């Protein structure tokens, strides 16, 4: 029973890890895009609206970025401040990734420790 619970916990930790990695990748793309906007003059752009659909639009002011603050609130920030906020979020996610990796390793060690007992029980049947 303990072995099964650990396997389920391992599955949950790995799922969380994948979710956090996807979020980190999104933040990396956002930060890189904001860095690139430093070199953009007013121009037309393809604006993603989801599900690989786009609308044409214009980038008129790349100096300000609308940043999700949390709790249903977004705020207009300077591009540099938005980059800093994004970088801070990436650091937070790095910490979560490290914690999940430690948790995963602990579960794996415990599963490996229990493996001989499970083999004894299954061979005795």
The first five atom37 places (N, CA, C, CB, O) and aatype in JSON, in Angstrom:
{
  "aatype": [20, 20, 20, 20, 20, 20, 20, 20, 20, 20, 20, 20, 20, 20, 20, 20, 20, 20, 20, 20, 20, 20, 20, 20, 20, 20, 20, 20, 20, 20, 20, 20, 20, 20, 20, 20, 20, 20, 20, 20, 20, 20, 20, 20, 20, 20, 20, 20, 20, 20, 20, 20, 20, 20, 20, 20, 20, 20, 20, 20, 20, 20, 20, 20, 20, 20, 20, 20, 20, 20, 20, 20, 20, 20, 20, 20, 20, 20, 20, 20, 20, 20, 20, 20, 20, 20, 20, 20, 20, 20, 20, 20, 20, 20, 20, 20, 20, 20, 20, 20, 20, 20, 20, 20, 20, 20, 20, 20, 20, 20, 20, 20, 20, 20, 20, 20, 20, 20, 20, 20, 20, 20, 20, 20, 20],
  "atom_mask": [
    [1, 1, 1, 1, 1],
    [1, 1, 1, 1, 1],
    [1, 1, 1, 1, 1],
    [1, 1, 1, 1, 1],
    [1, 1, 1, 1, 1],
    [1, 1, 1, 1, 1],
    [1, 1, 1, 1, 1],
    [1, 1, 1, 1, 1],
    [1, 1, 1, 1, 1],
    [1, 1, 1, 1, 1],
    [1, 1, 1, 1, 1],
    [1, 1, 1, 1, 1],
    [1, 1, 1, 1, 1],
    [1, 1, 1, 1, 1],
    [1, 1, 1, 1, 1],
    [1, 1, 1, 1, 1],
    [1, 1, 1, 1, 1],
    [1, 1, 1, 1, 1],
    [1, 1, 1, 1, 1],
    [1, 1, 1, 1, 1],
    [1, 1, 1, 1, 1],
    [1, 1, 1, 1, 1],
    [1, 1, 1, 1, 1],
    [1, 1, 1, 1, 1],
    [1, 1, 1, 1, 1],
    [1, 1, 1, 1, 1],
    [1, 1, 1, 1, 1],
    [1, 1, 1, 1, 1],
    [1, 1, 1, 1, 1],
    [1, 1, 1, 1, 1],
    [1, 1, 1, 1, 1],
    [1, 1, 1, 1, 1],
    [1, 1, 1, 1, 1],
    [1, 1, 1, 1, 1],
    [1, 1, 1, 1, 1],
    [1, 1, 1, 1, 1],
    [1, 1, 1, 1, 1],
    [1, 1, 1, 1, 1],
    [1, 1, 1, 1, 1],
    [1, 1, 1, 1, 1],
    [1, 1, 1, 1, 1],
    [1, 1, 1, 1, 1],
    [1, 1, 1, 1, 1],
    [1, 1, 1, 1, 1],
    [1, 1, 1, 1, 1],
    [1, 1, 1, 1, 1],
    [1, 1, 1, 1, 1],
    [1, 1, 1, 1, 1],
    [1, 1, 1, 1, 1],
    [1, 1, 1, 1, 1],
    [1, 1, 1, 1, 1],
    [1, 1, 1, 1, 1],
    [1, 1, 1, 1, 1],
    [1, 1, 1, 1, 1],
    [1, 1, 1, 1, 1],
    [1, 1, 1, 1, 1],
    [1, 1, 1, 1, 1],
    [1, 1, 1, 1, 1],
    [1, 1, 1, 1, 1],
    [1, 1, 1, 1, 1],
    [1, 1, 1, 1, 1],
    [1, 1, 1, 1, 1],
    [1, 1, 1, 1, 1],
    [1, 1, 1, 1, 1],
    [1, 1, 1, 1, 1],
    [1, 1, 1, 1, 1],
    [1, 1, 1, 1, 1],
    [1, 1, 1, 1, 1],
    [1, 1, 1, 1, 1],
    [1, 1, 1, 1, 1],
    [1, 1, 1, 1, 1],
    [1, 1, 1, 1, 1],
    [1, 1, 1, 1, 1],
    [1, 1, 1, 1, 1],
    [1, 1, 1, 1, 1],
    [1, 1, 1, 1, 1],
    [1, 1, 1, 1, 1],
    [1, 1, 1, 1, 1],
    [1, 1, 1, 1, 1],
    [1, 1, 1, 1, 1],
    [1, 1, 1, 1, 1],
    [1, 1, 1, 1, 1],
    [1, 1, 1, 1, 1],
    [1, 1, 1, 1, 1],
    [1, 1, 1, 1, 1],
    [1, 1, 1, 1, 1],
    [1, 1, 1, 1, 1],
    [1, 1, 1, 1, 1],
    [1, 1, 1, 1, 1],
    [1, 1, 1, 1, 1],
    [1, 1, 1, 1, 1],
    [1, 1, 1, 1, 1],
    [1, 1, 1, 1, 1],
    [1, 1, 1, 1, 1],
    [1, 1, 1, 1, 1],
    [1, 1, 1, 1, 1],
    [1, 1, 1, 1, 1],
    [1, 1, 1, 1, 1],
    [1, 1, 1, 1, 1],
    [1, 1, 1, 1, 1],
    [1, 1, 1, 1, 1],
    [1, 1, 1, 1, 1],
    [1, 1, 1, 1, 1],
    [1, 1, 1, 1, 1],
    [1, 1, 1, 1, 1],
    [1, 1, 1, 1, 1],
    [1, 1, 1, 1, 1],
    [1, 1, 1, 1, 1],
    [1, 1, 1, 1, 1],
    [1, 1, 1, 1, 1],
    [1, 1, 1, 1, 1],
    [1, 1, 1, 1, 1],
    [1, 1, 1, 1, 1],
    [1, 1, 1, 1, 1],
    [1, 1, 1, 1, 1],
    [1, 1, 1, 1, 1],
    [1, 1, 1, 1, 1],
    [1, 1, 1, 1, 1],
    [1, 1, 1, 1, 1],
    [1, 1, 1, 1, 1],
    [1, 1, 1, 1, 1],
    [1, 1, 1, 1, 1],
    [1, 1, 1, 1, 1],
    [1, 1, 1, 1, 1],
    [1, 1, 1, 1, 1]
  ],
  "atom_positions": [
    [[0.82, -1.2, 0.0], [0.0, 0.0, 0.0], [0.87, 1.26, 0.0], [-0.94, 0.0, 1.21], [0.61, 2.19, -0.76]],
    [[1.88, 1.3, 0.84], [2.79, 2.45, 0.91], [3.46, 2.68, -0.44], [3.85, 2.24, 2.01], [3.62, 3.82, -0.87]],
    [[3.84, 1.59, -1.1], [4.5, 1.66, -2.4], [3.59, 2.36, -3.42], [4.9, 0.25, -2.9], [4.03, 3.22, -4.18]],
    [[2.32, 1.98, -3.43], [1.35, 2.57, -4.36], [1.14, 4.06, -4.08], [0.02, 1.83, -4.28], [1.04, 4.86, -5.01]],
    [[1.08, 4.42, -2.82], [0.92, 5.83, -2.45], [2.13, 6.61, -2.93], [0.74, 5.99, -0.92], [1.99, 7.71, -3.48]],
    [[3.33, 6.06, -2.73], [4.54, 6.73, -3.2], [4.55, 6.88, -4.71], [5.78, 5.97, -2.74], [4.95, 7.92, -5.24]],
    [[4.11, 5.84, -5.42], [4.05, 5.93, -6.89], [3.09, 7.03, -7.32], [3.62, 4.59, -7.49], [3.38, 7.78, -8.26]],
    [[1.96, 7.14, -6.64], [0.99, 8.2, -6.97], [1.59, 9.57, -6.67], [-0.33, 8.0, -6.18], [1.45, 10.51, -7.45]],
    [[2.27, 9.68, -5.53], [2.91, 10.95, -5.17], [3.97, 11.32, -6.2], [3.54, 10.86, -3.77], [4.1, 12.5, -6.55]],
    [[4.73, 10.35, -6.66], [5.75, 10.6, -7.67], [5.11, 11.11, -8.96], [6.56, 9.32, -7.96], [5.63, 12.03, -9.59]],
    [[4.01, 10.54, -9.33], [3.3, 10.97, -10.52], [2.82, 12.43, -10.37], [2.1, 10.04, -10.8], [2.93, 13.22, -11.31]],
    [[2.3, 12.77, -9.21], [1.83, 14.13, -8.94], [2.99, 15.12, -9.0], [1.13, 14.21, -7.57], [2.87, 16.2, -9.59]],
    [[4.12, 14.76, -8.38], [5.28, 15.64, -8.37], [5.79, 15.86, -9.8], [6.41, 15.06, -7.48], [6.13, 16.98, -10.17]],
    [[5.84, 14.8, -10.58], [6.3, 14.94, -11.97], [5.36, 15.8, -12.8], [6.44, 13.56, -12.62], [5.82, 16.56, -13.65]],
    [[4.07, 15.69, -12.56], [3.09, 16.53, -13.27], [3.29, 18.0, -12.89], [1.64, 16.07, -12.94], [3.28, 18.87, -13.75]],
    [[3.46, 18.25, -11.6], [3.71, 19.63, -11.16], [4.99, 20.16, -11.79], [3.81, 19.7, -9.62], [5.04, 21.32, -12.22]],
    [[6.01, 19.32, -11.84], [7.29, 19.72, -12.43], [7.1, 20.13, -13.89], [8.32, 18.58, -12.33], [7.6, 21.17, -14.33]],
    [[6.36, 19.32, -14.64], [6.09, 19.63, -16.04], [5.33, 20.94, -16.18], [5.3, 18.49, -16.7], [5.63, 21.76, -17.05]],
    [[4.33, 21.14, -15.31], [3.54, 22.38, -15.35], [4.41, 23.6, -15.07], [2.38, 22.32, -14.33], [4.29, 24.61, -15.75]],
    [[5.27, 23.51, -14.08], [6.14, 24.63, -13.72], [7.14, 24.88, -14.84], [6.88, 24.35, -12.38], [7.45, 26.03, -15.15]],
    [[7.65, 23.82, -15.45], [8.59, 23.98, -16.57], [7.92, 24.7, -17.73], [9.14, 22.62, -17.02], [8.53, 25.56, -18.36]],
    [[6.67, 24.36, -18.03], [5.94, 25.05, -19.1], [5.77, 26.53, -18.77], [4.55, 24.4, -19.33], [5.94, 27.38, -19.63]],
    [[5.45, 26.82, -17.53], [5.29, 28.22, -17.11], [6.62, 28.96, -17.23], [4.76, 28.29, -15.67], [6.66, 30.11, -17.67]],
    [[7.7, 28.3, -16.84], [9.02, 28.9, -16.93], [9.39, 29.18, -18.39], [10.08, 27.98, -16.29], [9.95, 30.23, -18.71]],
    [[9.07, 28.25, -19.27], [9.33, 28.46, -20.7], [8.53, 29.65, -21.22], [8.98, 27.2, -21.5], [9.05, 30.44, -22.01]],
    [[7.27, 29.79, -20.79], [6.46, 30.94, -21.2], [7.1, 32.24, -20.74], [5.03, 30.82, -20.63], [7.16, 33.22, -21.49]],
    [[7.58, 32.25, -19.51], [8.22, 33.45, -18.98], [9.51, 33.77, -19.73], [8.5, 33.29, -17.49], [9.83, 34.93, -19.97]],
    [[10.26, 32.73, -20.09], [11.5, 32.95, -20.85], [11.2, 33.58, -22.21], [12.24, 31.62, -21.05], [11.91, 34.48, -22.65]],
    [[10.15, 33.1, -22.87], [9.76, 33.68, -24.16], [9.31, 35.13, -23.97], [8.61, 32.84, -24.81], [9.68, 36.01, -24.75]],
    [[8.53, 35.38, -22.92], [8.05, 36.74, -22.66], [9.22, 37.68, -22.4], [7.08, 36.75, -21.47], [9.26, 38.79, -22.92]],
    [[10.17, 37.24, -21.58], [11.32, 38.1, -21.28], [12.14, 38.38, -22.54], [12.2, 37.45, -20.2], [12.55, 39.51, -22.78]],
    [[12.39, 37.33, -23.33], [13.16, 37.51, -24.57], [12.43, 38.46, -25.52], [13.4, 36.15, -25.26], [13.06, 39.3, -26.17]],
    [[11.12, 38.33, -25.6], [10.33, 39.21, -26.47], [10.43, 40.65, -25.99], [8.86, 38.77, -26.5], [10.6, 41.57, -26.8]],
    [[10.32, 40.85, -24.69], [10.43, 42.22, -24.16], [11.83, 42.8, -24.41], [10.11, 42.24, -22.66], [11.97, 43.99, -24.68]],
    [[12.84, 41.96, -24.32], [14.2, 42.42, -24.63], [14.29, 42.85, -26.09], [15.24, 41.3, -24.33], [14.89, 43.88, -26.41]],
    [[13.7, 42.06, -26.98], [13.72, 42.38, -28.4], [12.95, 43.67, -28.71], [13.14, 41.23, -29.2], [13.29, 44.39, -29.64]],
    [[11.91, 43.94, -27.92], [11.11, 45.15, -28.15], [11.91, 46.42, -27.95], [9.91, 45.15, -27.22], [11.49, 47.5, -28.38]],
    [[13.06, 46.31, -27.3], [13.92, 47.49, -27.13], [14.38, 48.02, -28.48], [15.13, 47.15, -26.25], [14.71, 49.2, -28.62]],
    [[14.41, 47.14, -29.48], [14.94, 47.49, -30.79], [13.85, 47.69, -31.84], [15.89, 46.43, -31.25], [14.15, 47.88, -33.02]],
    [[12.59, 47.65, -31.41], [11.48, 47.72, -32.36], [10.97, 49.15, -32.46], [10.33, 46.78, -31.92], [10.71, 49.82, -31.46]],
    [[10.85, 49.59, -33.68], [10.23, 50.89, -33.95], [8.74, 50.62, -34.23], [10.92, 51.64, -35.18], [8.37, 49.48, -34.48]],
    [[7.9, 51.64, -34.18], [6.49, 51.4, -34.51], [6.37, 50.62, -35.82], [5.72, 52.74, -34.6], [6.94, 51.0, -36.85]],
    [[5.62, 49.53, -35.75], [5.49, 48.67, -36.93], [4.25, 47.79, -36.78], [6.75, 47.8, -37.13], [3.62, 47.75, -35.73]],
    [[3.93, 47.09, -37.87], [2.81, 46.15, -37.81], [3.31, 44.85, -37.2], [2.2, 45.91, -39.23], [4.5, 44.54, -37.22]],
    [[2.37, 44.1, -36.65], [2.72, 42.85, -35.99], [1.55, 41.88, -36.07], [3.13, 43.09, -34.51], [0.4, 42.28, -36.25]],
    [[1.87, 40.6, -35.93], [0.84, 39.57, -35.81], [0.65, 39.34, -34.32], [1.24, 38.23, -36.57], [1.6, 38.99, -33.61]],
    [[-0.56, 39.55, -33.83], [-0.85, 39.46, -32.41], [-1.59, 38.15, -32.13], [-1.68, 40.68, -31.93], [-2.68, 37.94, -32.66]],
    [[-1.0, 37.27, -31.31], [-1.67, 35.99, -31.03], [-2.94, 36.19, -30.21], [-0.7, 35.04, -30.29], [-2.96, 36.97, -29.25]],
    [[-3.99, 35.49, -30.6], [-5.24, 35.55, -29.85], [-5.63, 34.18, -29.31], [-6.37, 36.1, -30.74], [-6.72, 34.0, -28.77]],
    [[-4.72, 33.21, -29.46], [-4.94, 31.87, -28.92], [-5.2, 30.85, -30.0], [-6.09, 31.89, -27.95], [-5.65, 31.18, -31.1]],
    [[-4.92, 29.59, -29.67], [-5.15, 28.45, -30.56], [-4.51, 28.66, -31.93], [-6.65, 28.2, -30.73], [-5.08, 28.29, -32.96]],
    [[-3.32, 29.27, -31.94], [-2.58, 29.54, -33.18], [-3.33, 30.45, -34.15], [-2.24, 28.25, -33.87], [-3.19, 30.31, -35.36]],
    [[-4.13, 31.35, -33.62], [-4.82, 32.36, -34.41], [-4.23, 33.72, -34.09], [-6.36, 32.33, -34.12], [-3.82, 33.99, -32.96]],
    [[-4.2, 34.59, -35.1], [-3.57, 35.91, -34.95], [-4.44, 36.97, -35.59], [-2.16, 35.92, -35.57], [-5.27, 36.69, -36.46]],
    [[-4.24, 38.2, -35.13], [-4.82, 39.35, -35.8], [-3.68, 40.3, -36.12], [-5.93, 40.05, -34.92], [-2.64, 40.3, -35.45]],
    [[-3.88, 41.1, -37.14], [-2.88, 42.11, -37.46], [-3.07, 43.29, -36.53], [-2.97, 42.55, -38.94], [-4.19, 43.67, -36.2]],
    [[-1.96, 43.85, -36.12], [-2.01, 45.02, -35.25], [-0.77, 45.86, -35.43], [-2.16, 44.6, -33.78], [0.07, 45.57, -36.28]],
    [[-0.67, 46.9, -34.63], [0.49, 47.79, -34.69], [1.12, 47.9, -33.33], [0.09, 49.19, -35.22], [0.43, 48.02, -32.31]],
    [[2.43, 47.85, -33.31], [3.17, 48.16, -32.09], [3.51, 49.64, -32.18], [4.47, 47.26, -31.94], [4.36, 50.05, -32.97]],
    [[2.83, 50.42, -31.37], [3.06, 51.86, -31.41], [3.93, 52.32, -30.25], [1.73, 52.6, -31.37], [4.69, 53.28, -30.38]],
    [[3.83, 51.62, -29.12], [4.61, 52.01, -27.94], [5.16, 50.74, -27.29], [3.74, 52.83, -26.93], [4.43, 50.03, -26.59]],
    [[6.41, 50.45, -27.52], [7.04, 49.27, -26.92], [7.73, 49.61, -25.61], [8.05, 48.66, -27.9], [8.47, 48.79, -25.05]],
    [[7.5, 50.82, -25.11], [8.12, 51.25, -23.86], [7.31, 50.82, -22.64], [8.29, 52.77, -23.85], [7.85, 50.73, -21.53]],
    [[6.02, 50.55, -22.84], [5.14, 50.15, -21.74], [4.58, 48.77, -22.01], [3.99, 51.17, -21.55], [4.27, 48.42, -23.15]],
    [[4.45, 47.98, -20.94], [3.95, 46.61, -21.04], [2.88, 46.43, -19.97], [5.11, 45.55, -20.87], [3.04, 46.89, -18.84]],
    [[1.8, 45.77, -20.33], [0.77, 45.42, -19.35], [1.22, 44.13, -18.68], [-0.67, 45.28, -20.02], [1.38, 43.1, -19.34]],
    [[1.41, 44.18, -17.37], [1.94, 43.05, -16.6], [0.87, 42.54, -15.66], [3.21, 43.45, -15.81], [0.21, 43.31, -14.96]],
    [[0.69, 41.22, -15.66], [-0.24, 40.58, -14.74], [0.38, 40.65, -13.35], [-0.54, 39.11, -15.16], [1.47, 40.13, -13.12]],
    [[-0.33, 41.29, -12.42], [0.17, 41.45, -11.06], [-0.33, 40.3, -10.18], [-0.29, 42.81, -10.49], [0.37, 39.87, -9.26]],
    [[-1.52, 39.81, -10.47], [-2.12, 38.75, -9.67], [-3.44, 39.21, -9.1], [-1.17, 38.31, -8.53], [-3.74, 40.41, -9.06]],
    [[-4.23, 38.26, -8.66], [-5.52, 38.6, -8.07], [-6.45, 39.32, -9.02], [-5.31, 39.44, -6.87], [-7.27, 40.13, -8.59]],
    [[-6.34, 39.02, -10.31], [-7.19, 39.65, -11.3], [-6.77, 41.06, -11.67], [-8.59, 39.67, -10.8], [-7.55, 41.81, -12.27]],
    [[-5.54, 41.44, -11.31], [-5.07, 42.8, -11.55], [-3.89, 42.79, -12.51], [-4.66, 43.48, -10.23], [-2.97, 41.98, -12.38]],
    [[-3.94, 43.69, -13.48], [-2.82, 43.92, -14.39], [-2.49, 45.41, -14.32], [-3.17, 43.48, -15.87], [-3.35, 46.24, -14.04]],
    [[-1.22, 45.73, -14.57], [-0.81, 47.14, -14.48], [0.17, 47.46, -15.61], [-0.17, 47.45, -13.1], [0.94, 46.6, -16.06]],
    [[0.13, 48.69, -16.04], [1.06, 49.16, -17.06], [2.39, 49.48, -16.37], [0.49, 50.41, -17.83], [2.44, 50.25, -15.41]],
    [[3.46, 48.87, -16.88], [4.79, 49.06, -16.32], [5.75, 49.41, -17.45], [5.27, 47.78, -15.57], [5.49, 49.15, -18.63]],
    [[6.87, 50.01, -17.07], [7.9, 50.23, -18.08], [8.4, 48.87, -18.54], [9.08, 51.11, -17.52], [8.32, 47.88, -17.81]],
    [[8.92, 48.83, -19.76], [9.43, 47.57, -20.29], [10.5, 46.99, -19.35], [10.01, 47.77, -21.7], [10.49, 45.8, -19.07]],
    [[11.41, 47.84, -18.88], [12.48, 47.35, -18.0], [11.93, 46.79, -16.69], [13.47, 48.47, -17.7], [12.42, 45.78, -16.19]],
    [[10.92, 47.45, -16.14], [10.3, 46.93, -14.91], [9.58, 45.62, -15.19], [9.33, 47.97, -14.32], [9.61, 44.7, -14.37]],
    [[8.93, 45.53, -16.33], [8.25, 44.28, -16.71], [9.27, 43.15, -16.86], [7.44, 44.47, -18.03], [9.0, 42.01, -16.48]],
    [[10.42, 43.45, -17.42], [11.49, 42.44, -17.55], [11.96, 42.01, -16.17], [12.69, 42.99, -18.38], [12.18, 40.82, -15.93]],
    [[12.12, 42.97, -15.27], [12.56, 42.64, -13.91], [11.52, 41.76, -13.2], [12.8, 43.93, -13.09], [11.87, 40.77, -12.56]],
    [[10.25, 42.12, -13.32], [9.17, 41.33, -12.71], [9.18, 39.91, -13.27], [7.79, 42.0, -12.94], [9.06, 38.94, -12.53]],
    [[9.32, 39.82, -14.57], [9.36, 38.5, -15.22], [10.56, 37.69, -14.74], [9.4, 38.65, -16.75], [10.44, 36.5, -14.47]],
    [[11.72, 38.33, -14.65], [12.92, 37.65, -14.16], [12.74, 37.18, -12.72], [14.14, 38.57, -14.27], [13.18, 36.09, -12.36]],
    [[12.11, 38.0, -11.89], [11.83, 37.61, -10.5], [10.92, 36.39, -10.45], [11.19, 38.78, -9.72], [11.13, 35.48, -9.65]],
    [[9.91, 36.37, -11.3], [9.01, 35.22, -11.35], [9.75, 33.97, -11.8], [7.82, 35.5, -12.3], [9.49, 32.87, -11.31]],
    [[10.68, 34.15, -12.73], [11.47, 33.01, -13.2], [12.34, 32.46, -12.07], [12.35, 33.43, -14.4], [12.5, 31.24, -11.95]],
    [[12.9, 33.34, -11.24], [13.7, 32.89, -10.09], [12.84, 32.11, -9.11], [14.36, 34.1, -9.37], [13.26, 31.09, -8.57]],
    [[11.61, 32.6, -8.88], [10.69, 31.88, -8.0], [10.41, 30.49, -8.54], [9.37, 32.67, -7.84], [10.41, 29.51, -7.79]],
    [[10.17, 30.4, -9.84], [9.9, 29.1, -10.45], [11.12, 28.19, -10.39], [9.44, 29.27, -11.9], [10.97, 26.98, -10.21]],
    [[12.31, 28.75, -10.54], [13.53, 27.94, -10.4], [13.58, 27.31, -9.01], [14.79, 28.81, -10.65], [13.95, 26.15, -8.87]],
    [[13.22, 28.09, -7.99], [13.19, 27.55, -6.63], [12.18, 26.43, -6.49], [12.87, 28.65, -5.64], [12.45, 25.42, -5.84]],
    [[11.01, 26.6, -7.1], [9.98, 25.56, -7.06], [10.47, 24.31, -7.79], [8.67, 26.07, -7.69], [10.25, 23.19, -7.33]],
    [[11.12, 24.5, -8.93], [11.65, 23.37, -9.69], [12.66, 22.6, -8.86], [12.3, 23.86, -11.01], [12.64, 21.37, -8.83]],
    [[13.55, 23.32, -8.17], [14.54, 22.66, -7.32], [13.88, 21.89, -6.19], [15.52, 23.68, -6.74], [14.28, 20.77, -5.87]],
    [[12.85, 22.49, -5.58], [12.12, 21.81, -4.51], [11.43, 20.55, -5.03], [11.09, 22.77, -3.88], [11.47, 19.5, -4.37]],
    [[10.8, 20.64, -6.19], [10.14, 19.46, -6.76], [11.15, 18.37, -7.12], [9.35, 19.86, -8.01], [10.86, 17.19, -6.95]],
    [[12.32, 18.77, -7.6], [13.35, 17.79, -7.93], [13.82, 17.08, -6.66], [14.55, 18.48, -8.64], [14.02, 15.86, -6.68]],
    [[13.99, 17.82, -5.56], [14.38, 17.19, -4.28], [13.29, 16.23, -3.8], [14.66, 18.27, -3.19], [13.57, 15.13, -3.34]],
    [[12.05, 16.68, -3.93], [10.92, 15.84, -3.51], [10.87, 14.56, -4.35], [9.59, 16.62, -3.64], [10.66, 13.47, -3.82]],
    [[11.06, 14.71, -5.66], [11.07, 13.54, -6.55], [12.17, 12.57, -6.15], [11.25, 13.98, -8.01], [11.93, 11.36, -6.07]],
    [[13.37, 13.07, -5.89], [14.48, 12.2, -5.51], [14.2, 11.49, -4.19], [15.77, 13.01, -5.4], [14.56, 10.32, -4.04]],
    [[13.58, 12.17, -3.24], [13.23, 11.54, -1.97], [12.24, 10.4, -2.17], [12.65, 12.57, -1.02], [12.37, 9.34, -1.56]],
    [[11.26, 10.62, -3.01], [10.26, 9.57, -3.28], [10.93, 8.39, -3.99], [9.09, 10.13, -4.14], [10.66, 7.24, -3.66]],
    [[11.79, 8.68, -4.95], [12.48, 7.61, -5.67], [13.34, 6.78, -4.72], [13.35, 8.19, -6.8], [13.35, 5.55, -4.79]],
    [[14.05, 7.46, -3.81], [14.87, 6.72, -2.83], [14.01, 5.81, -1.97], [15.65, 7.71, -1.92], [14.38, 4.66, -1.71]],
    [[12.86, 6.33, -1.54], [11.96, 5.52, -0.71], [11.4, 4.33, -1.51], [10.81, 6.39, -0.17], [11.28, 3.23, -0.98]],
    [[11.05, 4.56, -2.77], [10.57, 3.45, -3.62], [11.65, 2.4, -3.79], [10.12, 3.98, -5.01], [11.38, 1.2, -3.73]],
    [[12.88, 2.85, -3.99], [14.0, 1.9, -4.14], [14.23, 1.12, -2.85], [15.29, 2.63, -4.55], [14.55, -0.07, -2.88]],
    [[14.06, 1.78, -1.72], [14.22, 1.11, -0.43], [13.14, 0.05, -0.23], [14.17, 2.14, 0.71], [13.41, -1.01, 0.33]],
    [[11.92, 0.34, -0.69], [10.81, -0.6, -0.52], [10.81, -1.73, -1.56], [9.5, 0.15, -0.6], [10.18, -2.76, -1.34]],
    [[11.49, -1.54, -2.66], [11.46, -2.5, -3.77], [11.81, -3.94, -3.33], [12.43, -2.06, -4.85], [11.08, -4.86, -3.7]],
    [[12.88, -4.16, -2.56], [13.18, -5.54, -2.15], [12.06, -6.18, -1.33], [14.46, -5.57, -1.34], [11.79, -7.37, -1.48]],
    [[11.41, -5.39, -0.47], [10.3, -5.93, 0.3], [9.14, -6.35, -0.62], [9.82, -4.89, 1.34], [8.54, -7.4, -0.42]],
    [[8.86, -5.54, -1.6], [7.78, -5.84, -2.55], [8.12, -7.12, -3.31], [7.55, -4.66, -3.53], [7.26, -7.97, -3.52]],
    [[9.37, -7.25, -3.74], [9.79, -8.44, -4.48], [9.66, -9.7, -3.63], [11.22, -8.29, -4.96], [9.24, -10.74, -4.13]],
    [[10.01, -9.61, -2.33], [9.86, -10.75, -1.42], [8.39, -11.16, -1.32], [10.42, -10.41, -0.03], [8.06, -12.35, -1.37]],
    [[7.52, -10.18, -1.19], [6.09, -10.45, -1.03], [5.54, -11.08, -2.3], [5.3, -9.15, -0.68], [4.78, -12.04, -2.23]],
    [[5.92, -10.55, -3.47], [5.38, -11.08, -4.73], [5.97, -12.45, -5.06], [5.66, -10.11, -5.89], [5.29, -13.27, -5.67]],
    [[7.19, -12.71, -4.67], [7.79, -14.03, -4.92], [7.21, -15.09, -3.99], [9.31, -13.96, -4.75], [7.19, -16.27, -4.33]],
    [[6.74, -14.66, -2.84], [6.17, -15.6, -1.85], [4.78, -16.04, -2.22], [6.15, -14.97, -0.48], [4.24, -16.96, -1.61]],
    [[4.19, -15.41, -3.21], [2.81, -15.77, -3.59], [2.78, -16.99, -4.46], [2.13, -14.62, -4.3], [1.71, -17.43, -4.87]]
  ]
}
